[in-house]
Amino acid sequence: MLLHAAGGQTGEHAQAWAVADIDSARNAEWIGVFGYTPAASLPTVLREIGRHLAEPRFSDASVAEARDRLAAQVAIRRGEPRWMALTTLLRRCRAENTMPHELPSPAALRGVEPGAVRSLHSSRLTPHGAILVLVGDVQGSSVAALMEEAFSGWRRDEAPQDLPALPSAAAAEVVLVHRPQSAQAELLMMSPALHRTHARRPALDIANAVFGAGVASRLAMNIRERKGYAYMAGSATEMVAGSPTTVVRLAANEETAALALRDTRAELAAMLSSPPTDEEIAVAKRLLTGRIATALVSPSAHATLLANLLSEGVGPQWMDDYPLALAAVGAGDVVEAALHHLDPTGFDTVVIGNATALAVSLADVPGTTVRRFERIDDVPHGLPAPSPLQRTDQGVSR
């Protein structure tokens, strides 16, 4: 999105854009405009953003330049193991017509015509569900009138379609995607989580923090610090394709990747066999409460938190209520949340790396079935078919 062109501007308009820093970006679900401006320049900046939303200006030359630049950038990004792992998991749990493409192929980008960009802007960038977050020296009544004026020309009849919720994972199956000449392995595990408004969500956040959030978590201390199986190990609750999801990420050498997966599953199971102690729960509560406090330190971090909350359908009151909800969680609540939402058999798992070196060791992980694919595009959409590569009593069979 082209937000402004400062050349030739004079007066108040030029002064506003001389000190404002505004950019735009998108993911599979949202497109956002973000940045900062002095409070005095806010009216000019909002009017300009509103004008470009209402009247898209995509010249043939600007589209050609953008698509060539993005195609080159995307070609690099699509080779990153983390992107490959997430895309593989999304392919497995999405029908093809609902697959959210955060990074289209370079060939698809180079084939985009300027007219298609202008048409898409008009049909998809709608005010339905749009969110405006302002943090700074602003007054609510004056901002409301300014918003009405600045965005009065932005009108669309059609609301964008929501993505369907993620289904439950395929238990015990590991999808292995070949990444030739890779000495490292990226492991990604996902399981459906709870919405922020769910009564059990604070307890799940505490359980997840004990398990894998931070350098002192059970996961990091075991497989990274004590055993050295992985050089990155962590767990978090994230929004993935519109659904709250528990995401476990591991990065390991190919020699220790299977051991890292085995011990990660063991640590998940230990959340029940060795429940979190009162001290672990207290540390987790301080960690989670501290994250809220940290997010309020700067205007940009504060605005980002608010935007994320609102995009999930949660109001600003959550920031005050959440620490109180955390404080009320007891040890039994944490165990119950782990029982329902951190079951190791409920995580869908993808490994990206040299499949020739990884296949046998992964298949030896107890309770694991491995399916190998040479390319991401070979991974079928939707529910998995019977495994062509599985563990037997004699080892690996195809």
C-alpha positions in Angstrom: 0.0 0.0 0.0 1.4 3.4 -1.0 0.7 5.7 1.9 2.1 9.0 0.7 4.4 10.7 -1.8 6.1 13.6 -0.1 7.6 15.1 -3.2 6.0 18.4 -4.2 4.0 18.7 -1.0 4.0 22.0 0.9 2.6 23.5 4.0 1.0 21.4 6.8 0.8 18.3 4.7 4.6 18.2 3.9 5.4 19.0 7.5 3.3 16.2 8.8 4.9 13.6 6.6 8.4 14.9 7.3 8.1 13.7 10.9 5.6 10.7 10.5 6.8 7.2 9.9 4.0 5.0 8.6 4.3 1.6 6.9 2.0 -1.4 6.1 2.3 -5.1 6.2 0.2 -8.2 6.1 -0.1 -11.8 7.2 -2.4 -14.6 6.1 -5.4 -12.9 7.8 -4.8 -9.2 8.3 -3.3 -6.1 6.5 -2.2 -3.4 8.9 -1.0 0.2 8.7 1.3 1.1 11.6 3.8 3.6 12.7 4.0 6.9 14.7 3.4 10.6 14.2 3.4 13.6 16.5 -0.1 14.3 17.9 -0.3 17.6 16.1 0.1 15.8 12.7 -2.4 13.1 13.5 -5.3 14.6 11.6 -3.3 15.0 8.4 -1.9 11.5 8.6 -5.3 9.8 9.3 -6.9 11.8 6.4 -4.1 10.6 4.1 -4.5 6.9 5.2 -8.3 7.2 4.8 -7.9 8.7 1.3 -5.7 5.9 0.1 -8.0 3.3 1.5 -11.0 4.8 -0.2 -9.2 5.6 -3.5 -6.5 3.0 -4.2 -3.6 4.4 -6.3 -1.7 1.6 -7.8 0.1 2.7 -11.0 1.3 0.1 -13.4 4.9 1.1 -12.7 4.5 0.8 -8.9 2.9 -2.6 -9.2 5.6 -3.9 -11.5 8.3 -2.6 -9.2 6.6 -4.1 -6.1 5.9 -7.5 -7.6 9.5 -8.0 -8.8 10.9 -6.9 -5.4 8.5 -9.1 -3.5 9.1 -12.1 -5.8 12.9 -11.9 -5.0 12.2 -11.6 -1.2 9.7 -14.4 -1.2 12.0 -16.8 -3.0 14.4 -16.5 -0.1 11.7 -16.6 2.7 10.0 -19.7 1.3 13.3 -21.6 1.7 13.4 -20.9 5.4 12.7 -24.1 7.5 10.3 -22.2 9.9 8.1 -21.1 7.0 8.2 -24.6 5.4 7.1 -26.2 8.7 4.2 -23.8 9.3 3.0 -24.1 5.7 3.2 -27.9 5.8 1.0 -28.0 9.0 -1.5 -25.6 7.4 -1.7 -27.7 4.3 -2.5 -30.8 6.5 -5.3 -29.1 8.4 -6.8 -27.0 5.6 -8.8 -27.8 2.5 -7.1 -26.3 -0.6 -9.8 -23.6 -1.1 -9.3 -22.4 2.5 -5.5 -22.4 2.6 -4.2 -19.1 3.9 -1.2 -18.1 1.7 1.0 -15.8 3.7 3.8 -16.2 1.1 2.6 -17.0 -2.5 5.1 -18.4 -5.0 7.4 -16.1 -6.8 5.8 -17.2 -10.1 2.4 -16.2 -8.8 3.6 -12.8 -7.8 5.3 -12.1 -11.1 2.0 -12.9 -12.9 0.0 -10.3 -11.0 -1.4 -7.6 -13.2 -2.0 -4.0 -11.9 -5.7 -4.3 -12.6 -6.0 -7.3 -10.3 -4.3 -5.4 -7.5 -6.7 -2.5 -7.8 -9.7 -4.8 -8.0 -8.5 -6.7 -4.9 -8.0 -3.6 -2.9 -11.5 -2.5 -3.7 -13.1 -5.8 -2.9 -11.1 -7.0 0.1 -9.8 -4.0 2.0 -13.2 -3.2 3.6 -14.1 -1.3 6.8 -15.9 -4.4 8.1 -14.0 -5.6 11.2 -11.3 -2.9 10.7 -9.6 -1.7 13.9 -7.9 1.6 14.7 -5.7 1.8 17.7 -4.2 5.1 18.8 -1.8 5.4 21.8 -0.6 8.8 22.9 -1.8 12.3 23.8 -5.2 12.0 22.2 -8.7 12.8 23.4 -11.5 10.3 22.7 -14.2 12.8 21.7 -12.0 14.7 19.2 -10.6 11.5 17.8 -14.0 10.0 17.1 -15.0 13.1 15.1 -11.6 13.0 13.3 -12.1 9.3 12.4 -15.5 9.9 11.0 -14.1 12.6 8.8 -10.9 10.9 7.7 -12.5 7.6 6.8 -15.9 8.8 5.5 -15.0 7.9 2.0 -14.0 4.3 2.8 -17.2 2.3 2.1 -17.5 -1.3 1.0 -20.6 -3.5 1.0 -18.9 -6.9 1.1 -17.4 -8.2 4.3 -14.3 -10.5 4.0 -14.9 -14.2 4.8 -13.5 -15.6 8.0 -11.2 -18.6 8.0 -12.6 -21.8 9.5 -11.2 -22.9 12.8 -8.3 -25.3 12.8 -9.3 -29.0 13.3 -7.7 -31.3 15.9 -4.3 -32.7 15.1 -3.4 -36.1 13.7 -2.1 -37.8 16.7 1.3 -39.5 16.7 2.1 -38.8 13.1 5.2 -36.9 12.0 5.4 -35.4 8.6 8.9 -35.2 7.3 9.6 -32.8 4.5 12.9 -33.1 2.7 15.3 -30.1 2.7 18.4 -31.3 0.9 21.8 -30.6 2.2 20.4 -29.3 5.5 22.5 -30.3 8.6 19.8 -28.9 10.9 16.2 -29.8 11.5 13.3 -27.5 12.3 10.5 -29.2 14.3 7.1 -27.6 14.7 4.3 -29.0 16.8 0.8 -27.5 17.0 -2.4 -28.2 19.0 -5.6 -26.3 19.3 -5.7 -24.0 22.3 -8.3 -21.8 24.1 -9.5 -18.3 23.3 -8.4 -15.5 25.5 -11.9 -15.2 26.9 -12.2 -18.9 27.9 -12.3 -19.4 31.7 -9.5 -22.0 31.6 -7.2 -19.9 29.4 -5.2 -18.4 32.3 -4.5 -21.8 33.7 -3.5 -23.1 30.3 -1.1 -20.1 29.9 0.5 -21.0 33.3 0.8 -24.6 32.3 2.3 -23.7 28.9 4.8 -21.2 30.7 5.9 -24.0 33.0 6.4 -26.3 30.1 8.1 -24.2 27.5 8.0 -20.4 27.9 11.3 -18.8 28.7 14.8 -20.0 29.4 13.9 -21.5 32.8 11.1 -23.6 31.5 11.1 -27.4 31.8 11.5 -27.9 28.0 14.4 -25.4 27.7 16.2 -26.7 30.8 16.0 -30.3 29.8 16.6 -30.6 26.1 18.7 -27.4 25.5 20.6 -26.7 28.7 21.1 -30.2 30.3 21.2 -32.5 27.3 22.0 -30.2 24.4 19.5 -31.9 22.0 18.3 -28.6 20.6 19.7 -25.1 20.4 16.2 -23.5 20.4 13.2 -24.9 22.3 10.1 -23.0 23.3 6.3 -23.1 23.5 3.7 -20.3 23.1 0.1 -19.7 22.4 -0.3 -17.9 19.1 -3.0 -17.1 16.6 -2.5 -19.4 13.6 -4.9 -18.9 10.7 -7.4 -17.3 13.0 -7.3 -20.0 15.7 -5.7 -19.9 19.1 -3.0 -22.6 18.9 -0.3 -24.0 21.1 2.9 -23.9 19.1 6.1 -25.8 20.1 9.2 -24.9 18.1 12.5 -26.9 18.2 15.7 -26.4 16.2 18.2 -29.2 16.4 21.1 -30.9 14.6 20.0 -33.8 12.6 21.8 -36.2 14.9 19.7 -35.1 17.9 16.4 -34.1 16.3 14.7 -37.4 17.1 15.9 -37.2 20.7 14.6 -33.7 21.0 11.2 -34.8 19.8 11.1 -37.8 22.1 12.0 -35.7 25.2 9.6 -32.9 24.2 6.7 -35.4 24.2 8.0 -36.8 27.5 8.0 -33.3 29.0 4.4 -32.8 27.9 3.4 -36.1 29.5 5.3 -35.1 32.7 3.0 -32.1 33.1 0.6 -34.7 34.5 2.9 -37.3 36.0 5.0 -34.6 37.7 2.6 -31.7 38.1 4.0 -28.1 38.3 5.1 -27.2 41.8 3.9 -24.1 43.7 7.2 -22.4 43.0 7.0 -23.2 39.2 3.4 -21.8 39.1 4.5 -18.7 41.0 7.3 -18.1 38.6 5.0 -18.6 35.6 2.5 -16.1 37.0 5.2 -13.5 37.5 6.4 -14.1 33.9 3.0 -13.7 32.4 2.1 -10.7 34.4 5.4 -9.1 33.6 4.8 -9.5 29.9 1.7 -7.4 30.2 3.6 -4.7 32.1 6.4 -4.7 29.5 3.8 -4.3 26.7 2.7 -1.1 28.2 6.1 0.5 28.5 6.2 2.1 25.0 3.4 3.5 22.9 4.2 1.1 20.0 4.2 -2.0 22.2 1.0 -0.8 23.9 -0.7 -0.2 20.5 0.5 -3.7 19.2 -1.0 -5.4 22.3 -4.3 -3.6 21.9 -4.5 -4.3 18.2 -3.8 -8.0 18.8 -6.5 -8.1 21.6 -9.1 -6.4 19.4 -8.4 -8.6 16.4 -9.2 -11.6 18.7 -12.4 -10.0 19.9 -11.1 -8.9 23.3 -11.5 -5.4 24.7 -8.9 -3.3 26.5 -10.4 -4.4 29.9 -8.6 -7.7 29.4 -5.3 -6.0 30.4 -6.7 -5.3 33.9 -8.6 -8.5 34.3 -5.9 -11.0 33.2 -3.4 -10.5 36.1 -6.3 -11.0 38.5 -7.4 -14.1 36.7 -3.8 -15.4 36.8 -3.6 -14.8 40.6 -6.8 -16.8 41.2 -5.5 -19.9 39.4 -4.6 -22.9 41.7 -2.4 -25.9 41.1 -5.4 -28.1 40.4 -6.5 -25.7 37.6 -3.1 -25.9 36.0 -3.1 -29.7 36.0 -6.6 -29.8 34.5 -5.6 -27.4 31.8 -2.5 -29.5 31.0 -4.7 -32.7 30.9 -7.1 -31.3 28.3 -4.7 -29.1 26.2 -1.1 -30.3 26.5 -1.6 -34.0 25.7 1.4 -35.1 23.6 -0.8 -37.2 21.4 -2.8 -34.1 20.4 0.0 -32.3 18.7 0.4 -32.4 14.9 4.2 -32.5 14.2 6.3 -31.5 11.2 10.0 -31.9 10.7 11.9 -30.0 8.0 15.4 -31.3 7.2 17.5 -33.9 5.4 14.9 -36.7 5.2 17.5 -39.3 4.3 19.4 -38.7 7.5 16.3 -38.1 9.7 13.7 -40.8 8.7 15.0 -43.8 10.6 15.8 -42.0 13.8 12.4 -40.3 13.9 10.6 -43.5 13.2 12.3 -45.0 16.3 10.7 -42.5 18.5 8.1 -44.5 20.5 4.5 -44.2 19.2 5.6 -42.4 16.0 4.5 -42.9 12.4 6.6 -41.0 9.9 5.4 -39.8 6.5 8.1 -38.5 4.1 7.5 -35.9 1.4 10.1 -34.6 -1.0 8.4 -31.2 -1.4 5.8 -29.1 0.5 3.6 -29.2 -2.6 3.4 -33.0 -2.2 1.8 -32.7 1.2 -1.9 -33.3 0.7 -4.5 -30.8 1.9 -6.9 -31.9 4.6 -6.8 -35.1 6.6 -3.8 -37.4 6.1 -4.0 -40.6 4.0 -2.6 -43.9 5.2 1.1 -43.6 5.9 3.6 -44.7 3.2 6.5 -44.6 5.7 5.8 -46.2 9.1 7.6 -47.9 11.9 7.3 -51.7 12.2 8.9 -54.2 14.5 11.6 -54.6 12.0 12.3 -50.9 11.6 11.1 -48.6 8.8 8.9 -49.8 5.9 7.6 -48.0 2.9 
